[in-house]
């Protein structure tokens, strides 16, 4: 191929990508609208749209009135050009969803995580994904990319997750290769669950429009996801937001003086800490964090004490985050985040007493779906350029 031919093909590809990005960002448009918005000539737009339509990347989206009484065809990206998978692996539950390239969820699976081995969890995650694909009637070979959320920090060098202490054995090598094989070789990326939750909440929930947004995931563990100007901030080694390892002066009520099994702050703030505090305050029976919050809502004194302690300690977390990052919005999510209706007032009050830095603190709007929707968002972002390159490679 001579240089002139290559340059022409490169220019055509750039024009097509420009139009496709414009349609994804702003919705259906006519040729004339696209020409005005992009500065390309109308013939160039027509040729590029014809090529995109031929490659199955755009489709007609209806008609609209144009200038001088004419009717103009509208075009939109074809969301069926490929599909993505999102997978959320947690200690308590496994979730999976399949979506098109517009990010619309077509089917999902949500099942208890009853497995006791890392291999069992990996295989159960595959079954959850297969169930979602079957419900959507999408064959695995049409999936462009799958994104998986997990506690801990994924190291792409050795394919292992570190610091996922709530999933015993999850740091073994080969687990994610096993999931890839189980999904028929689908391209799979692995991400920290708090990071995905932050991205999902930024895209669809309480973080919309924030310049610097922080999601605090409080469940069986404690993690933070950071979104700056629409992009995840993960740090030099992917461990940004692992606030559970921050040293703190308070200890869990039932293990005074003992070395923490996990990070000191995670021991003091996670769901287990809520249960320990309630039990120490005199609440009996079989306890979960959910039950403690339910009891606090009806005025049980021991539960109220435990919730108040959790609010004070979460204020400590938010104060530390604010001093380092200066976010405009902090969202509380995860299992304990379901109790944000009780926690927000306590967190805000304690925060005002401890620091002049006071970001807006809000409850997650996505609840348990935050990680899964973040995984879908990540998979779509990865898949779209890949689909374009695959469909336009042969010219």
N, C-alpha and C positions, 0 to 999 in steps of 0.2 A: 504494500500500500504506500503510495507516494504521500509526501507531506501535505499537499494541497487537499487530497481526498480525506486524509485524517483530520485536518482542520475543519473541513466542512461537516464531517460526521460529528466532531466534537461540538461544533456550534449548534447543530440540530439537536444533539442530546441536551445541551445546556438550555436551549429554548423549551424543549419538552418538559424538562425538570422544573423550569421556572413556572410554566403554566400549571403543572400538576400541583406544585407547592401552593400556588395562588388559589386554586380551587379547593385544596384541603383547608387552607387558612380561612377563606372568606365565603365558601359555599358556592353553589351553582352560579354560572355566569355565561353570557353569550360571547360570541367571537368579538363583537365590537367592544364589550366591556373589558375583555381580557386584553385587547389591543390598547385600550386607554390606560388600563392599570399597569401594564408591563412596559409600554413604550415600543412594543413590537409592531410591525406592520400587519394589516389585516391578512394579506396573503400568507405571511409567515405563521400567523396564528392558525389559519385554516389548515396549512400543511402539517403543523405540529399536532393539532387536535386530531387530524385524520390518522396520523401515525400512532398517537396514544390510543385512539379507539381501536385501531387494528391490533395493537398489542394487548388489548383487554384492560387497559389502565384507566380509561375514562368511558363514560357512557352518556347517552342523552338523558336529561333530567326533566324534560318537559319543554313548554314553550311560554314565551312572555311577549307582551306588546313592546315593539321597538319604535324607532323614529318613523314619522310619516305613515303611521298606521300599519307598518309591516310587523310580521310575527317573526321573532328570533328564537332559534333553538338554544336551549340552555344545556350546559355540560357540567358533569360532576365526576369526581373520582369513582371508579368502580370498586366498591368495598369487597367484592367477591374475588378480586384478583389474588387473594391469598388469605390465610387465616393464622391466628396465633393462639398460644396456650399460656395461661397464667396458673401457677401452682403455689399454694401457701402451705408450708410444712410447719406445724406447731406441735407442742407437746400434747395438747388436748384435742386438736382437730386437724383434719386435712381438707383443704379446699382446692378445687380446680375449676377453671372456666375456659371456654373457647370463645373467641371473638373474631369478627372480621377486621379488615384494615381500617375501618372507621372507628374501631374500638367498641363497637356494639356487642355486648355479651349475648351469645346465641344459646348457650346452655351452661349449666354449672353443677358441681357436685360438692356437697358439704357433709363429711362423715366424721365420726369420732376416731381419734387415733388410739387404737387399742393395742398397737404393736409394742413389743418389749425389747426388740433388737433393732439395730440400725438398718440391717438388711430388710427386716420386715417393714420398717417405715418406708424405705425406698420403694419396695414393691407395692405397698399400699398407695403411695403417691402416684405410681404408674397406673394402678387400677382406677384411682379417682379421675385421672386425666382421660383414660380410655372411656370411662363412663360418660364424661362430659362430651367427648367427641361422638360417641354413639348417639347420645341424646340430640346433638346438633346435626347428626347425619353427615359429618365431615370426616373423610378418610385422613389418616395420619400423614399421608404423603402430601396433602395440601397445606399442611402446617409449615409456615416459613420459619418461625422462631418460637421457642418456649422460654419463659422467664420464671425462675423458681425463687421464692422467698424463704429464708431460713434464719433462725437465730444464729448469732455469731458472725464471724468475718471469713469470707471465702478467699482462699489463696489460690489464684489461678496457676501459680508455678507448680504446685504439687496436687492441685485438684481437691484440696481438703478444706473443711471448715474448722476454724479455731474458736474457742471460747463458747461453744454451744453446750454449756454444762447441763442444760435442762433436757437434752436429748442424748443420753448415754451412748457412746460409740459412734456418734455422728461425725467425729473427726477422722474416721478411718478413710484411707485412700480407696478409690474405686467406686464409691457409692453413687456419685453423679454419672460416672460412665455407665453404671448399671441402669440408672434411670434413662439415660439416652438410648441405650440398647432396648430397653423395655418399650420405649416410644417409637421404635423403628428407626433410630438414627437421627431423629429430629434435632436440629441445632438447639442447644440448651445453654442458657446463661444463668448464673447463680448469684443472688444478691442478698444482702442483709435485710431482714424483714422490716426493721424500723425505717430504713431508707426507702423501701418500696411503699410503706404506709405513708410516709411523708410525701412522696411523689403522687400517690393516689389522692391524698387529702388536698394537695395543692391543685391537682387537675380538676377534681370533682367536688371538693368539700369546703371546709372552713378556711383553707389556706389560699383560696383563690385571690389573686391580686396582690399578695404579699411580696414585698421586695426581698425580705429574708425571713423565712418561715421555718419553725421548728416543730416537729411532731414528737411527743414523748409517749412511747409505747410502754405501758405498765401492765404486765400480766404475770406469767410465771417467771419472767425476767424483766429487766429494765433496759431500754435502749432509746436512742434519740436519732431521728433523721433530720437532715438539714437541707433545705432547698433555697438557693440563692439565685435570684433573677431567673427562676424557672428551671435551674439545673441543680442536680444533686451535688452536694459537697461531701466527699468521702474521705478526704485526707490522703496522706502520702502512702499509706499501706491499707487503706480501706477501713480503718478502725475509728474514724471520726464519729463521735456520737456514742461511743462505748462508755457512757457516763457511769454505768454500774460499777466500774472499777475505781471511781473517785473515793479517796479515803474520807471517812466521816468520823465524828466524835461519838455519835450514838451507836449503840449496838442493839441487835435484836433481843427482845425481852427474855427469851428462854436460853440464850447462849452467851451470857455475859462473860467477857474475857476470852472466849474461844476464838481461834482464828476463823475468819469467814470462809465458808465453803465456796462462795462465789465472790464477786466484788463486794466491798464493804457497803457501798450505797445500794446495790441491788439487793443485798440481804435485808436492808432496812426499809426498802420502799416497795418491793414487789408484792404480789398477791399473798404469798406465804407470810410476809410481815404483817399484813392486815389480820390474817387469821391468828398469828401468834399474839398480837396485841389484844385482840378480842378475848382470846382464851386467858391471857394474863389479867385482863380486867374482870374476869368472872363469867364470861359467856360460855355455856357448856354445849354438849351435843356434838353432832357431826358438823364441822364448820367448813365453809368455803368463803372466799371473799364476797361472792354474790350474796350469800346468806347474811354476812355481817352488814352489808349495805342495806339489805332488805329490813333487817332488824333495826338499823339506825333510822330508817324512814318512819318506823312506827314508834320511835322514841326509846328503844332499849338503851339503858344508860351505858352498859358495857360496850355495845356496838358503837354508840355515839363517841365514846372515848377513843376507840380504835380508829374511827374515821377521822376524828380530829387530829390524832397523831399522824395519820397518813397525809392529811392536808398540810400539816406543818412541815413534814419531811419533803413533800413535793414542792413546797415553796422554796426549800433549800436547793432542790434540783433546778428550779426555774431561775433562782437568783444566780446560781453558778453559771448557767447557760447564758443569762443576760449579760453578766459581766464580761464574758468572753466573746459572744457573738452579736449582741445588741439586736435581737430579732424584733420585728414589729408584731408578730403573732406567735403564740405558743399554744398548741392544741394538745389536749390530754386524750389519749386513746388506749386501745387494748382492753383487756378484761376489766381491770380496775377503772379504766376510763368510762365504763358504763355507770359508775357512781359519780360522774362529774357533776351531776345536779347537786350532790351533797358536798363535793370537794371544792368547787370553784370559789365559793364565798370564803372558805377557810384558807385556801391558797392565796387569794387576793389579799385578805387581811394580814396574813403572815408575811407576805411579800412586801406589803407597804411598811411593815415594821422593821424589815431587815435590809432594805436596799432602796435607793432612789430610782433604780432602773426598773420600770414597770411596763413590760409589754402587755398587750392584750392577751388574756388567757381564756381559751374557749374550749368547749367540748367538741370532740370529733363528730362530724356529720355523717361519716361513712360507717362508723362502728366496726363490726367484725369484718366488713368488706374492704377495709383500707388497704391491707397488704395485697389482697387478690387484685383489686383495681389498679394498684401500683404496678403489679406484675404485668397486667394487660397493657398498661400505658407504656411500660418499658419494652415489652415485646413488639408492640405496634411501631414504636420509634425505631427499633432495630430492623423490623421486617420491611417497612416501606421502601427505603432505598435499595434493599436487596431485591425486592420484587421488580423495581424499576430496572435495575441493572440486568436481572435475569431476562426480563421480557424484551429489552431493547438490545441485547448483546448481538443477536444475529440480524444484520441489516443488509 
